[in-house]
Amino acid sequence: MKRLLACLLVLLAHQMAQAGNLDFLLGDDKDKDPWKESDYKLPLFPQDANLIEFYVGPTETAKFYIDQNSIDAGHDDGVVRYTMVVKTAGGATNISYEGLYCDAQRLRIYATGRSDGTWSEARDSEWKAMAGTNKREQALARNYFCPNFSPIYSAKEGIRALKLGGNPDVKNIDSP
């Protein structure tokens, strides 16, 4: 009797799959709206007085900064946006306006800074997987702006994390 019931359930599931309707087994996600990025605007160009340095790793020779006035926690879409300033050991400075989509572990560069203090829209401004990006964005996401893969709640929380050298909400996966 149990075998017959099991066979009937398998047959029913097969028939439902053929009809393209497994919602009764998998749950119905059709009512959920797909993720949509909110509109954004480029921030004011960064000033040295507003920069907060953050730690990337022991092998890095460049210095990495976030403009505290540019941090946007992105409550509408879960994207944390910020201006990053990189000062190399050789004296070069690179500036970019970026976004971290914490839930999906993705990065987007919106614009780069010019030497005349203006922004240039990025040519390839698509969302990219964090796994293939520079260590600086991975460190920023993991330790400061995306604790436990969730976006910070406010710019104030991001500034606090930068000043403390890490977000206190990050769980240490190495701890017992």
N, C-alpha and C positions, 0 to 999 in steps of 0.2 A: 504494500500500500504506500509506504514512504517513497519507494522508487517511482511509482506511478505519479505521485504528486510532484516529485522532483523533476521528472521528465516533462510533465505538463507545464511547470514553471519555466523550464528551459525553453520549451517550445513557444510559450507565450512571450518570453523575453526576445527570442529570435524573431517572432512575428512583429513585435513592437519595433525592434531595431530595423527590420526591413522597411517598416513604415516611417522610419526616421523619428520615432517618438519614444525616447528613453527617459523622459522627464520624470516619470514615476520612480525610476531607479536612481537617477543622477541628480535630481533636483532641477528646478527651473530657473536658469540664469537669464532667460530671454527678457525678463522685465528690467534687468539692470542696464543702465545706460553705459555705453563704452566710455572709457576714460577720455577726457578732453582737456587739453592744456588751456589754462586761463591766458588772457591777454597780459602782456607785460610791457613795461617801458624801460628804456635804458636809464640807469641812474646817472647822477652827476659824476663827473670824472673824479677819481680818487685823489685825496690830498694826503701827504705823508703823515700829518697829525692824526688822521683817522685810521691808520693801519695798525692791525694787531697781528703779530707774528705767530705762526703755528708750526708745530714740529711734524716733520714728515718721516724722518728716519736717520739713523746714524751715518749712512753713506752719502747723504745729500750734502753738496757744497753750496748750493744756492740757498737763499733765504725766501721763505714763503709768507705772504701776508694776505689778510682779508680786510677790505674796507668796511669797518663796522657800520657806516652809514648806508651801505648798499644791501645789507642782509634783509631778505624778504622770506618769511617762513612759508608763504604760499598756502594759506588755509583753504583756498578754493580747489586747488588741484594737487596738493601734496608735494609740490616742487619747491625746494629751498634754492633761492637765487642769491647771488653774491658777486662781488668784484674781487678777483684774485690778482695780486701783484707778485711777480717773481723777480728777484734781484739776483743775478748770477755773480759768481766769484770774479768774473772778468769785467763786471761793471754794466752789463746790459740789463735792461728792465723790460719785462713783458707783462702786459695787462690784458685781462680778459673778463668778460661778464659771462657767467656760467650758471647752469641750473643742475641740481641733483634731484632726480625722481627716486626718492628713497625706496619706496615699495617695490619698484621694478629694478633697482640697482642700475640706473641708467644716467648718463651724463649728456648735457647739451651745452655747446658753446654758442652764445648768441652774438657776441661782438668782441672785437679786439681793440685795444687802445692804440692810438697813433701818437707820435712824438709831439704833435701840436696840441694835445689835450682833448682830442675829439675821438668819437667811436667810429669804427668801421664794421658794418654788419658782416658776420662770418659768412663765407661762401658756402661752406658745408655745415649748415646748422641743423643737423639731424640728431635724434636721440641715438646714443651709442651705448653698448654694454660697458659697464664699469670694469669688467674683467680685462678688457684690452686697453685700458687707459693708463695714463701716467700714475705713478705711485702717489703723487700729491693729492689727486682727487679721491683715490681710494682711502688715504689717511684722513682726509677732510670728512668724507662721508662716514666712515667707520667710527672715528674718534670724536667728532665734533657735531656734525649737522644731521646725521641719520642714526642716532643711538638705537641699536637693536632693529635696524632697518625701518625705523619710523622717523618722519620728519620732526624737527624741533617745533615747539609750540609757538615760539616768538623770536624776534630778532634779539631780544634781551637774553633769552636762553642761549642763543648762538654766541653772543658776545661773552657771556659768562663762561661758556665751555672753552672758548679761545683763550680767555684770560687765565683759566684754571689749568690749561694744558690738556684738556680733555673733558668730555661730557660725563658728569658723575652718574648719568643713567646708563652708561654703557656697561653691560654685563661682561665680566671677564670669563671667557669660555675656558680658560685654563684653570680657573679656581675650582676646588672640589665641590 
